[in-house]
Every structure is written in structure tokens, then in C-alpha cells.
């Protein structure tokens, strides 16, 4: 059985932006086409900067607890597909 992680995030704008709504629809649709099971990581509006490009301050992409869990799960082979 295959499992996809649908990763949804926009770096700027408002929570009700059309681009974010399009991502939710399209990314989840692609994930459903690719895998039997789909898990969604919806970060809404979230900076794309990481500690590799910025000082270690709160709120960076790679400091988000949900992202850290998903990356660990990806590394462990929990998902067969990553759809972004």
C-alpha cells in the first residue's frame, strides 16, 4: 500500500489567498492519484527560510515541530510519495 504526504505551504500573503486554496485542491488531488493513502501537512502561510539561511530565531521553516516530524517520517520510509 502506498502513502503520500501532501505538503501545502505559502510563504507570503493571506490565509484566504486563491493560491493557497488552489494548492489545497491540486496537491491533494495529485497525492490521491499517486497513492492509496494521503496525509496532509497544511502549514498555511509560513516562511520558507531555514536556519541555513537565517539566524536561529523562532518561526523558521526547519524549526516547525510538524515539519520535523514529517521529515523524520520521510527519512524513515513512512511515505512512498511527497507531493508539493
C-alpha positions in Angstrom: 0.0 0.0 0.0 1.4 3.4 -0.9 1.2 6.5 1.2 1.7 10.2 0.2 2.4 13.3 2.2 0.7 16.3 0.6 2.8 19.3 1.7 0.9 22.6 1.5 2.5 26.0 2.3 2.6 29.5 1.0 5.4 31.9 2.1 3.5 35.2 1.9 0.0 36.6 1.6 -3.2 35.9 3.4 -4.7 32.7 4.7 -7.6 33.1 2.2 -5.4 33.6 -0.9 -6.6 31.9 -4.0 -3.1 30.4 -4.5 -3.3 28.6 -1.1 -6.8 27.3 -1.9 -5.5 26.1 -5.3 -2.6 24.3 -3.6 -5.0 22.5 -1.2 -7.1 21.3 -4.1 -4.4 20.4 -6.6 -1.7 19.0 -4.3 -4.2 16.7 -2.5 -5.6 15.7 -5.9 -2.2 14.7 -7.2 -1.5 12.9 -3.9 -4.7 10.9 -4.2 -3.7 10.0 -7.8 -0.3 8.8 -6.7 -1.0 6.9 -3.5 -3.6 4.7 -1.8 -3.5 6.8 1.4 -2.9 10.5 1.8 -1.7 12.5 4.8 -1.9 16.3 4.6 0.6 18.8 6.1 -1.1 22.2 5.7 1.2 24.9 7.1 -1.0 27.8 5.7 1.2 30.9 5.5 4.7 30.1 6.7 8.1 31.5 5.9 10.3 29.4 3.7 13.5 30.5 5.4 15.6 28.0 7.3 18.4 28.1 9.8 20.7 27.5 6.9 19.9 31.0 5.5 18.9 33.0 8.7 19.9 33.3 12.3 18.4 30.7 14.6 15.2 32.5 15.5 11.8 31.2 16.2 9.4 30.6 13.4 11.8 29.4 10.7 10.7 26.5 8.4 13.0 23.9 9.8 12.1 24.7 13.4 8.5 23.9 13.0 7.7 20.8 15.1 5.2 19.4 12.5 7.8 19.7 9.7 10.5 18.0 11.8 8.1 15.1 12.4 7.2 14.8 8.7 10.9 15.0 7.6 11.7 12.2 10.1 8.9 10.1 8.8 10.0 10.7 5.2 13.6 9.6 6.1 12.2 6.5 7.8 10.3 5.5 4.7 6.8 6.2 6.1 5.7 7.7 2.8 6.2 6.5 -0.7 5.4 9.9 -2.2 6.0 13.5 -1.3 3.7 15.8 -3.2 4.2 19.6 -3.0 
